[in-house]
Amino acid sequence: MTVDKNRFTKLERKELRRLAGVAYERELAKALESLEEDFKRWRKNKISAFELSELIHKFHNGVARDLWSFYTAGPAELNVKHAIADGVILKTEISTGILEKLK
C-alpha cells in the first residue's frame, strides 16, 4: 500500500507523527507490564537476578524492538490507522480533518 504524501498538509503530517508516537508509547507501556510482574517476582526471590536479566534481554530484543521497528519505519498514516483499529488511539483523539483523510 502506497501513501500519498500530498494527501496531508505539513501540519497534518506532523500531527500524524505525534499520534504515532503516542500509540508507540501506549503499546510499549502495555508491553512493559509483563516486565513489571517479573520485577515483582524477583523482589520476592521467586526468580534470580540472572533470570530477570534474561527476561529483560528477551523483552528488549523481542516486543520492544518490534514496536520500535513498526513505529519508526512505517509511514505515520499507516501506524495511526493500525493504532485506531487496535483501539490504542481513539477516534475522538484525532482531528476531524485527519480522520476523514484516513478513511
GROMACS elastic network, one bead per residue, 0.5 to 0.9 nm:
[ bonds ]
;  ai    aj funct       b0    kb
    3     6     6  0.88359   500
    3     7     6  0.83394   500
    3    75     6  0.74659   500
    3    77     6  0.76673   500
    3    78     6  0.81392   500
    4     7     6  0.54080   500
    4     8     6  0.79450   500
    5     8     6  0.61843   500
    5     9     6  0.83212   500
    5    13     6  0.83130   500
    6     9     6  0.68803   500
    6    10     6  0.88156   500
    7   101     6  0.74337   500
    8    11     6  0.79193   500
    8    12     6  0.55955   500
    8    13     6  0.59755   500
    8    98     6  0.77439   500
    8   101     6  0.76356   500
    9    12     6  0.50295   500
    9    13     6  0.61763   500
    9    14     6  0.85810   500
   10    13     6  0.51658   500
   10    14     6  0.62744   500
   10    15     6  0.87082   500
   11    14     6  0.50082   500
   11    15     6  0.62157   500
   11    16     6  0.86368   500
   12    16     6  0.60968   500
   12    17     6  0.86021   500
   12    97     6  0.86037   500
   12    98     6  0.67228   500
   13    17     6  0.62409   500
   13    18     6  0.86164   500
   13    76     6  0.76395   500
   13    77     6  0.79067   500
   14    17     6  0.51489   500
   14    18     6  0.63000   500
   14    19     6  0.87163   500
   15    19     6  0.61200   500
   15    20     6  0.85085   500
   15    94     6  0.88668   500
   15    98     6  0.87102   500
   16    19     6  0.50140   500
   16    20     6  0.60548   500
   16    21     6  0.85190   500
   16    76     6  0.55937   500
   16    77     6  0.61598   500
   16    79     6  0.85954   500
   16    80     6  0.68274   500
   16    94     6  0.89542   500
   16    98     6  0.81588   500
   17    20     6  0.50165   500
   17    21     6  0.61926   500
   17    22     6  0.86846   500
   17    75     6  0.85285   500
   17    76     6  0.52941   500
   17    77     6  0.79211   500
   17    79     6  0.88083   500
   17    80     6  0.83905   500
   18    21     6  0.50158   500
   18    22     6  0.62963   500
   18    23     6  0.87171   500
   18    76     6  0.85735   500
   19    23     6  0.61835   500
   19    24     6  0.85160   500
   19    76     6  0.80059   500
   19    79     6  0.86985   500
   19    80     6  0.65313   500
   19    83     6  0.89601   500
   19    89     6  0.78915   500
   19    93     6  0.87486   500
   19    94     6  0.81458   500
   20    23     6  0.50468   500
   20    24     6  0.60740   500
   20    25     6  0.86073   500
   20    71     6  0.66255   500
   20    72     6  0.87823   500
   20    76     6  0.58040   500
   20    77     6  0.80658   500
   20    78     6  0.89541   500
   20    79     6  0.58921   500
   20    80     6  0.54440   500
   20    83     6  0.77647   500
   20    89     6  0.89649   500
   21    25     6  0.61556   500
   21    26     6  0.85729   500
   21    71     6  0.73485   500
   21    72     6  0.87627   500
   21    76     6  0.88203   500
   22    25     6  0.51915   500
   22    26     6  0.61817   500
   22    27     6  0.86359   500
   22    88     6  0.88297   500
   22    89     6  0.80239   500
   23    26     6  0.50972   500
   23    27     6  0.60901   500
   23    28     6  0.84425   500
   23    71     6  0.83857   500
   23    79     6  0.82198   500
   23    80     6  0.74211   500
   23    83     6  0.61618   500
   23    84     6  0.89389   500
   23    88     6  0.59704   500
   23    89     6  0.63206   500
   24    27     6  0.52552   500
   24    28     6  0.60217   500
   24    29     6  0.84799   500
   24    67     6  0.68004   500
   24    68     6  0.75220   500
   24    70     6  0.86707   500
   24    71     6  0.61923   500
   24    79     6  0.89193   500
   24    83     6  0.86545   500
   24    88     6  0.89110   500
   25    28     6  0.50831   500
   25    29     6  0.59829   500
   25    30     6  0.85536   500
   26    29     6  0.50976   500
   26    30     6  0.62103   500
   26    31     6  0.86369   500
   26    88     6  0.69938   500
   26    89     6  0.87966   500
   27    30     6  0.51232   500
   27    31     6  0.62083   500
   27    32     6  0.86257   500
   27    67     6  0.76400   500
   27    88     6  0.72335   500
   28    31     6  0.50195   500
   28    32     6  0.60943   500
   28    33     6  0.88882   500
   28    63     6  0.82171   500
   28    64     6  0.67196   500
   28    67     6  0.70820   500
   28    68     6  0.87434   500
   29    32     6  0.50349   500
   29    33     6  0.67236   500
   30    33     6  0.55078   500
   30    34     6  0.80146   500
   31    34     6  0.61215   500
   31    35     6  0.77400   500
   31    59     6  0.86776   500
   31    63     6  0.73193   500
   31    64     6  0.78253   500
   32    35     6  0.51768   500
   32    36     6  0.63545   500
   32    37     6  0.88964   500
   32    59     6  0.83896   500
   32    64     6  0.86379   500
   33    37     6  0.64803   500
   33    38     6  0.87816   500
   34    37     6  0.52382   500
   34    38     6  0.64750   500
   34    39     6  0.88570   500
   35    39     6  0.61742   500
   35    40     6  0.85980   500
   35    52     6  0.86193   500
   35    55     6  0.75565   500
   35    56     6  0.71037   500
   35    59     6  0.78584   500
   36    39     6  0.51057   500
   36    40     6  0.63682   500
   36    41     6  0.87795   500
   37    40     6  0.50402   500
   37    41     6  0.63238   500
   37    42     6  0.86885   500
   38    41     6  0.50249   500
   38    42     6  0.62051   500
   38    43     6  0.86725   500
   38    47     6  0.80865   500
   38    52     6  0.66677   500
   38    55     6  0.77838   500
   38    56     6  0.89263   500
   39    43     6  0.61580   500
   39    44     6  0.86274   500
   39    47     6  0.88710   500
   39    52     6  0.70602   500
   40    43     6  0.51103   500
   40    44     6  0.63197   500
   40    45     6  0.87233   500
   40    46     6  0.86759   500
   41    44     6  0.51415   500
   41    45     6  0.63427   500
   41    46     6  0.51240   500
   41    47     6  0.60414   500
   41    48     6  0.88700   500
   41    52     6  0.87753   500
   42    46     6  0.55985   500
   42    48     6  0.61122   500
   42    49     6  0.67765   500
   42    51     6  0.84570   500
   42    52     6  0.67314   500
   43    46     6  0.75424   500
   43    47     6  0.82317   500
   44    47     6  0.78644   500
   45    48     6  0.65539   500
   45    49     6  0.88359   500
   47    50     6  0.80912   500
   47    51     6  0.60236   500
   47    52     6  0.67861   500
   48    51     6  0.51066   500
   48    52     6  0.62909   500
   48    53     6  0.85375   500
   49    52     6  0.50470   500
   49    53     6  0.60228   500
   49    54     6  0.85843   500
   50    53     6  0.50214   500
   50    54     6  0.62321   500
   50    55     6  0.87062   500
   51    54     6  0.50814   500
   51    55     6  0.62921   500
   51    56     6  0.87064   500
   52    55     6  0.50258   500
   52    56     6  0.62066   500
   52    57     6  0.85562   500
   53    56     6  0.50816   500
   53    57     6  0.61533   500
   53    58     6  0.86576   500
   54    58     6  0.61476   500
   54    59     6  0.85390   500
   55    58     6  0.50672   500
   55    59     6  0.60889   500
   55    60     6  0.85613   500
   56    59     6  0.50361   500
   56    60     6  0.61224   500
   56    61     6  0.86133   500
   57    60     6  0.51412   500
   57    61     6  0.61765   500
   57    62     6  0.83369   500
   58    61     6  0.51741   500
   58    62     6  0.56719   500
   58    63     6  0.81984   500
   59    62     6  0.50219   500
   59    63     6  0.57107   500
   59    64     6  0.60206   500
   59    65     6  0.80963   500
   60    63     6  0.66685   500
   60    64     6  0.50262   500
   60    65     6  0.60302   500
   61    64     6  0.65260   500
   61    65     6  0.54910   500
   61    66     6  0.79964   500
   62    65     6  0.54993   500
   62    66     6  0.61410   500
   62    67     6  0.87220   500
   63    67     6  0.60808   500
   63    68     6  0.84690   500
   64    67     6  0.53014   500
   64    68     6  0.61457   500
   64    69     6  0.85965   500
   65    68     6  0.50195   500
   65    69     6  0.60175   500
   65    70     6  0.84888   500
   66    69     6  0.51700   500
   66    70     6  0.61096   500
   66    71     6  0.86282   500
   67    70     6  0.50883   500
   67    71     6  0.60597   500
   67    72     6  0.83394   500
   68    71     6  0.53886   500
   68    72     6  0.58471   500
   68    73     6  0.80455   500
   69    72     6  0.54184   500
   69    73     6  0.55876   500
   69    74     6  0.78251   500
   70    73     6  0.56707   500
   70    74     6  0.58159   500
   70    79     6  0.75971   500
   71    74     6  0.59488   500
   71    75     6  0.80657   500
   71    76     6  0.74753   500
   71    79     6  0.63783   500
   72    75     6  0.80704   500
   72    76     6  0.83212   500
   73    76     6  0.87304   500
   74    77     6  0.83763   500
   74    78     6  0.69418   500
   74    79     6  0.65492   500
   75    78     6  0.55058   500
   75    79     6  0.63263   500
   75    80     6  0.87591   500
   76    80     6  0.60158   500
   76    81     6  0.84880   500
   77    80     6  0.53209   500
   77    81     6  0.62823   500
   77    82     6  0.87256   500
   77   102     6  0.72594   500
   78    82     6  0.61394   500
   78    83     6  0.85644   500
   78   102     6  0.86608   500
   79    82     6  0.51028   500
   79    83     6  0.61791   500
   79    84     6  0.86808   500
   80    84     6  0.61170   500
   80    85     6  0.85419   500
   80    88     6  0.89820   500
   80    89     6  0.76042   500
   80   102     6  0.86915   500
   81    84     6  0.51567   500
   81    85     6  0.61966   500
   81    86     6  0.86545   500
   81    89     6  0.89415   500
   81   102     6  0.70409   500
   81   103     6  0.87937   500
   82    85     6  0.50988   500
   82    86     6  0.61785   500
   82    87     6  0.85679   500
   82    88     6  0.84467   500
   82    89     6  0.89925   500
   83    86     6  0.51430   500
   83    87     6  0.60499   500
   83    89     6  0.54516   500
   83    90     6  0.83190   500
   84    87     6  0.50396   500
   84    88     6  0.59237   500
   84    90     6  0.59996   500
   84    91     6  0.67461   500
   85    88     6  0.77121   500
   85    89     6  0.82634   500
   85    90     6  0.89762   500
   86    89     6  0.77824   500
   87    90     6  0.61157   500
   87    91     6  0.88075   500
   89    92     6  0.83625   500
   89    93     6  0.68239   500
   89    94     6  0.82712   500
   90    93     6  0.54352   500
   90    94     6  0.73380   500
   91    94     6  0.54544   500
   91    95     6  0.82276   500
   91    96     6  0.86967   500
   91    99     6  0.72592   500
   92    95     6  0.75503   500
   92    96     6  0.85187   500
   94    97     6  0.83531   500
   94    98     6  0.67523   500
   94    99     6  0.62072   500
   95    98     6  0.54925   500
   95    99     6  0.61122   500
   95   100     6  0.86461   500
   96    99     6  0.50041   500
   96   100     6  0.60662   500
   96   101     6  0.86355   500
   97   100     6  0.53039   500
   97   101     6  0.64120   500
   97   102     6  0.87794   500
   98   101     6  0.50866   500
   98   102     6  0.61502   500
   98   103     6  0.89175   500
   99   102     6  0.51098   500
   99   103     6  0.66971   500
  100   103     6  0.55054   500
